[in-house]
Amino acid sequence: MQNKNLLRRLKHRDESALGELIKQYSAYVMTIIRNVGRNVLSESDAEELTSDVFIALWNHADNLSDGSLKAYLGVTARNMAISRLRQVIAEHSDRYRYLCRRDLIIVK
């Protein structure tokens, strides 16, 4: 019920609702990013991506349904972390080549 109210407020561009959601879900989002990052992404990468996830939530709040908030945050965190992981691996391919083979990470 509380998430439904927070999402409704977020859709009405209530910044305090975003702040409450950040408090409630930032650890969840950060955990997903760290798990995907596999000790390749830095702590500053994880913090930046966590912020980016909540910016995306703010920008796409109108498209979310009541029951999809946590799923949206999880999927967005995972996808952003994978994209950043690919970027880091591509930039340092000599150092992380083993990740590409072992975990089948596709680097474009």
PEDASUL-V365169 format. One record per helix or strand. SS is the DSSP state (alpha for helix, beta for strand). FROM is the first residue (numbers start at 1). LEN is the number of residues. If there is no record, write none. Layout:
SS FROM LEN
SS FROM LEN
//
This chain:
alpha 2 10
alpha 15 23
alpha 43 21
alpha 66 26
alpha 93 10
//
